């Protein structure tokens, strides 16, 4: 038997207020219209919901039970309305973020921690991986936004790129590495070093190799390869191996053990930003988080 949930909700208000007229006033209905709705409900049930007590209508056992169901419907509707209002203002819903491991670290978590605190109705999902895999997830609608280097925004992919910072790549080594004492670092100096390389296929690996070739480095002696940023930092800090890292997103992890060398090349330029699908409706949660991240970055620059 299918009952009209609207009539059950109205029944709960009648039981709650104790009178048809008071319930009609609360529901912004006329008393005759409310009475017709309850008669329709009784006809559907084939049983009365009220007993007569003089001029008063008193809910019977069936009426009281169905009124409890109507109250649950009213509560659910109210909660749904509140959630919809929060979602429209970017305060509730689901926020699905993709980022490479180094970007998903403190670059994002510093903002995320404050965002979660001020958006308790928001569910956040962070996916990490190589940028080309994250871009595919973005194109399929599995995530809402990717924070990564501009190289992820392939031409014709239907994506928009909003630059946030220049996360230039630089050569990383332990603080007391012999190269830190060199006044000028040459291509030959880099050829004689042993390297820790990033995973094959990663944009960071590709950019490093292109910059080394453009700088005149004919060969790099790779003795270790990893897709773990944390492992790369720990290994470089404890050995004479050198590697490359994006400067701004790595800076929070340098502590007193690691430094970037004074060696630069235009190929190390690495704009990092927000990548989103083109021609999709605006997501208030995404826009709210992006605004919070931009505000934090602006404050850091200041």
C-alpha positions in Angstrom: 0.0 0.0 0.0 1.4 3.3 -1.1 0.6 6.3 1.1 1.2 10.0 0.3 4.2 11.0 2.6 2.8 14.6 2.5 -0.4 13.4 4.2 1.6 11.5 6.8 3.6 14.6 7.6 0.4 16.6 7.9 -1.0 14.0 10.2 2.0 14.3 12.5 1.4 18.1 12.8 -2.2 17.6 13.8 -1.2 15.1 16.5 1.6 17.5 17.6 -0.6 20.6 17.9 -3.7 18.7 19.1 -6.1 20.4 16.7 -6.9 20.6 13.0 -7.0 24.4 12.9 -3.7 24.9 14.7 -2.1 22.4 12.4 -3.6 24.1 9.3 -2.2 27.4 10.5 1.3 26.0 11.0 1.1 24.3 7.6 -0.2 27.4 5.8 -3.3 25.5 4.7 -7.0 26.1 5.1 -8.7 23.8 7.7 -11.0 22.3 5.1 -8.1 21.5 2.8 -6.3 19.7 5.6 -9.4 17.8 6.6 -9.8 16.6 3.0 -6.2 15.3 2.9 -6.7 13.3 6.1 -10.0 11.9 4.8 -8.1 10.8 1.7 -5.5 9.1 3.8 -8.2 7.3 5.8 -9.9 6.2 2.6 -6.6 4.8 1.4 -6.1 3.0 4.7 -9.7 1.8 4.9 -9.6 2.8 8.6 -10.2 5.9 10.7 -7.3 7.8 12.3 -9.3 9.8 14.9 -11.9 9.1 17.4 -14.6 11.7 18.3 -14.5 13.1 21.9 -17.3 15.6 22.0 -16.3 18.2 19.4 -12.6 17.1 19.5 -10.9 14.6 17.2 -8.5 12.4 19.2 -5.9 10.3 17.3 -6.4 6.6 17.8 -3.6 4.0 18.0 -3.2 3.8 14.2 -3.2 7.6 14.0 -0.5 7.9 16.6 1.7 5.3 14.9 1.4 6.8 11.5 2.0 10.3 13.0 5.4 9.0 14.2 6.2 8.0 10.6 5.0 11.4 9.5 7.3 13.1 12.0 10.3 11.1 10.6 9.4 12.3 7.1 9.3 15.9 8.3 12.7 15.6 10.0 14.2 14.0 6.9 12.8 16.8 4.7 14.1 19.5 7.0 17.6 17.9 7.1 17.6 17.5 3.3 16.6 21.2 2.9 19.4 22.3 5.3 21.9 20.1 3.4 20.8 21.5 0.1 21.2 25.0 1.3 24.7 24.3 2.6 25.6 22.6 -0.7 24.4 25.7 -2.6 26.7 27.9 -0.6 29.7 25.5 -0.8 29.4 24.3 2.8 28.3 20.7 2.3 28.7 17.9 -0.2 31.7 16.0 -1.5 35.0 17.4 -2.6 37.2 15.1 -4.6 40.7 16.2 -5.1 43.6 14.7 -7.1 47.2 15.6 -6.8 50.8 14.2 -7.2 52.3 13.0 -3.9 54.4 16.1 -3.2 51.5 18.4 -4.0 49.1 16.5 -1.8 51.4 17.1 1.1 51.6 20.3 3.0 50.9 22.4 0.0 47.3 21.2 0.2 46.9 19.9 3.8 47.6 23.2 5.4 44.5 24.6 3.6 42.5 21.4 3.9 42.8 21.2 7.7 41.2 24.7 8.0 38.7 23.9 5.3 37.5 20.7 7.0 37.1 22.6 10.3 34.9 25.2 8.7 32.9 22.8 6.5 31.9 20.0 8.9 29.2 18.8 6.4 31.8 18.3 3.6 33.3 14.9 2.8 36.8 15.2 1.3 38.4 12.6 -0.8 42.1 13.0 -1.9 43.5 10.8 -4.6 47.3 10.7 -5.3 49.2 9.4 -8.3 50.9 10.3 -11.5 49.5 13.3 -13.1 48.4 11.7 -16.4 46.4 9.1 -14.4 44.8 11.8 -12.3 43.9 13.7 -15.5 42.2 10.6 -16.9 40.2 10.4 -13.6 39.2 14.1 -14.0 38.1 13.6 -17.6 35.9 10.6 -16.5 34.3 12.7 -13.7 35.8 10.5 -10.9 37.4 13.6 -9.3 36.4 17.2 -9.3 39.8 19.0 -9.5 43.5 18.2 -9.9 46.3 20.3 -8.5 49.4 19.7 -10.5 51.9 21.1 -13.0 50.7 22.7 -16.3 52.1 19.8 -18.2 49.0 17.9 -17.1 46.7 20.1 -19.1 47.2 18.4 -22.5 46.0 20.4 -25.6 42.5 19.4 -26.6 41.7 17.5 -23.4 38.8 19.8 -22.5 40.5 21.0 -19.4 41.2 24.5 -17.9 44.4 25.4 -16.1 44.4 28.1 -13.4 48.0 28.9 -12.4 48.7 29.3 -8.7 52.5 29.4 -8.2 55.7 28.8 -10.1 56.9 25.6 -8.5 60.3 25.6 -10.2 62.3 22.4 -10.2 65.8 22.5 -8.7 68.6 20.1 -7.8 68.4 18.8 -4.3 71.1 17.4 -2.1 72.1 17.0 1.6 73.2 20.2 3.3 76.9 19.2 3.5 77.2 17.8 0.0 80.5 18.6 -1.7 78.5 20.5 -4.5 77.3 23.0 -2.0 80.8 24.4 -1.8 81.2 24.9 -5.5 81.1 28.5 -6.6 79.8 27.5 -10.0 78.2 24.2 -10.8 78.9 22.9 -14.4 77.4 20.3 -16.5 80.5 18.2 -15.9 79.9 18.4 -12.2 76.5 17.0 -12.6 77.7 14.2 -14.9 80.1 13.0 -12.2 77.4 12.7 -9.6 75.2 9.7 -8.7 71.5 10.4 -9.0 68.2 9.4 -7.5 65.6 9.4 -10.2 61.8 9.7 -10.0 59.5 7.1 -11.5 59.6 6.6 -15.2 56.7 8.3 -16.9 56.3 11.0 -14.3 56.3 14.6 -15.4 59.0 15.4 -12.9 61.3 12.7 -14.4 60.6 13.9 -18.0 61.2 17.6 -17.0 64.5 16.7 -15.2 65.8 14.8 -18.2 64.9 17.6 -20.6 66.5 20.2 -18.4 69.7 18.2 -18.0 70.0 17.7 -21.8 69.4 21.4 -22.4 72.0 22.2 -19.8 74.7 20.2 -21.6 74.6 17.2 -19.3 75.1 14.2 -21.6 74.7 11.4 -19.1 73.2 11.1 -15.5 74.4 8.2 -13.4 71.1 6.9 -12.0 71.7 4.5 -9.1 68.3 4.6 -7.4 64.8 5.1 -8.7 61.6 5.6 -6.7 58.0 6.7 -6.9 58.0 7.7 -3.2 58.7 11.3 -2.5 59.3 10.6 1.2 61.8 7.8 0.3 63.5 10.2 -2.1 63.9 12.9 0.6 65.2 10.4 3.2 67.7 8.8 0.8 69.1 12.1 -0.5 69.4 13.4 3.1 71.5 10.4 4.1 73.7 9.9 1.1 75.7 11.8 -1.6 73.0 11.1 -4.2 71.4 14.2 -5.8 67.9 14.5 -7.2 65.4 17.1 -8.4 62.3 18.4 -6.7 59.8 21.2 -7.2 61.0 23.9 -4.9 57.9 25.4 -3.4 56.0 22.2 -2.6 59.2 20.6 -1.3 60.4 23.5 0.9 58.3 22.5 4.0 60.2 19.2 4.1 63.8 20.5 3.8 64.3 21.0 7.6 68.0 21.3 8.4 69.1 18.3 6.3 68.5 19.3 2.6 69.2 22.2 0.3 68.7 23.2 -3.3 71.8 23.9 -5.4 72.3 27.2 -7.2 71.8 25.7 -10.6 69.0 26.9 -12.9 67.7 26.6 -16.4 64.5 27.8 -18.2 63.5 24.2 -18.6 63.0 24.0 -14.8 60.1 26.4 -15.1 57.0 24.6 -13.7 53.7 26.4 -13.3 51.5 24.6 -10.8 47.8 25.2 -10.7 44.3 23.9 -10.6 43.0 21.8 -13.4 39.3 21.4 -14.0 37.0 20.2 -16.8 35.7 22.8 -19.2 32.0 23.3 -19.7 30.9 21.7 -16.5 28.6 23.3 -13.9 30.4 25.2 -11.1 30.8 23.2 -7.9 30.4 25.5 -4.9 32.6 23.3 -2.7 35.4 23.2 -5.3 35.2 27.0 -5.7 35.2 27.5 -1.9 38.3 25.3 -1.4 40.1 26.9 -4.4 39.4 30.4 -2.9 40.7 29.3 0.5 43.9 27.9 -1.1 44.4 31.1 -3.1 44.0 33.2 0.0 46.6 31.2 1.9 49.1 31.4 -1.0 48.5 35.2 -1.2 49.1 35.5 2.5 52.3 33.5 2.2 53.5 35.7 -0.6 52.8 38.7 1.5 
